[in-house]
Amino acid sequence: MSQPTVVAGPPETDPPTKTPPSPPITADDQTPYVVEEPRKPKRSKLGYALVAPAAFMELFIHIIPMLLGVWIAFLGLTQLNITNWTTAPFVGLQNFINGLDPRGTIGQQFFETLGRTLLYTIIVVGLSWVLGMAAAVFLNSAFRGRAILRTFFLVPYALPGFVTTIAWAFMFNQRDGAVNQVLVDTLHLFGDDRPFWLLGSNSFIAMIIVNVWQLWPFAFLMLMAALQTIPSEVYEAASLDGASLWKQFRRITLPMIKPANAILLLVTSLWTFNQFNVPYVLFGQSSPKEATLLSPLIYQNSFVSWNFGLGGAMSVLLLIALLGASLVYIRLVLKNSGEDND
């Protein structure tokens, strides 16, 4: 007889158990949520102790003398009361009026010197930028001997400024200087007349040559570092599109180094406008009229004519002019950079 077939049904499972509902939460059971305030960072006294010496040096070397110079600008401080300068009479804005009066001798001298200093700054900064850019573009491509040339270009910037200026003063000597020996004895450019490079109108040219020779390596160093941040693929793509070298320089190089250019032009302009070492070493305390800049003029009024009040007033005017020009320049640069980003 055949066995009856058994059909397997679904496995037996336990009936689902119902979880009892949780009791309602009352106001007494709720715990308030406390927001902890962020902890303030602990300020170490060691940091203040390390900064304190530099702060005191800055205070006594720069800030206090600057404030004293501003105060002296309002005093009638001359050689008659320099031994006890605290008794100098208070003259208010009279020193500023004398310096800014174009009808007076002092005012005429101040504005003539201001214009000469502006012209000097434009020429020196412009020539330094052109020479630095030309050298940076030339050394931006790899070739044999590039490191040697780079070191050679930086020699004028590495040497002390006083040493190089004294060397140039000897080379500009009218009788035995190397400049006249090359121009007159070798090239015969001036005939038998040996020009005086440290007198008259030639003194302005000599001062420009010395300052450009000292400044252009710094421009080269800044521009060379900026050029090395530009990817070479950008120039390769531009050359494949048929762009000439001038278009690559104008459309690629200049826009991409604009931030470095802005800093370079600002710094070199401030340095050149405040230039004192070059004219002082070349010409001494009293430079020729054609080569007198604002900083030597302030020195002459203060320590040659012994009119410290007038010298202090000119220093304050110079400070205000430089601060105003710097703020306007920085604002224009930031505005142009914002437009480029948009």
Buried (B, 14 or more C-beta within 10 A) or exposed (E): EEEEEEEEEEEEEEEEEEEEEEEEEEEEEEEEEEEEEEEEEEEEEEEEEEEEEEEEEEEEEEEEEEEEBBBBBBBBBBEEBEEEBEEBEEBEEBBBBBBBBEEEEBBEBBBBBBEBBBEBBEBBBEBBBEBBBEBBBBBBEEEEEEEEEBEEBBEBBEEEBEEBBEEBBEBBBBEEBEBBBEBBEEEEEEEEEBBBBBBBEBBBBBBBBBBBBBBBBBBBBBBBEBBEEBEEEEBEEBEEEEBEEEEBBEEBBEEBBBEBBBEBBBBBBBBBBBBEBBBBBBBEEEBBBBBBBBBBBBBBBBEEBBBBBBBBBBBBBBBEEBEEBEEEBEEEBEEEEEEEEE
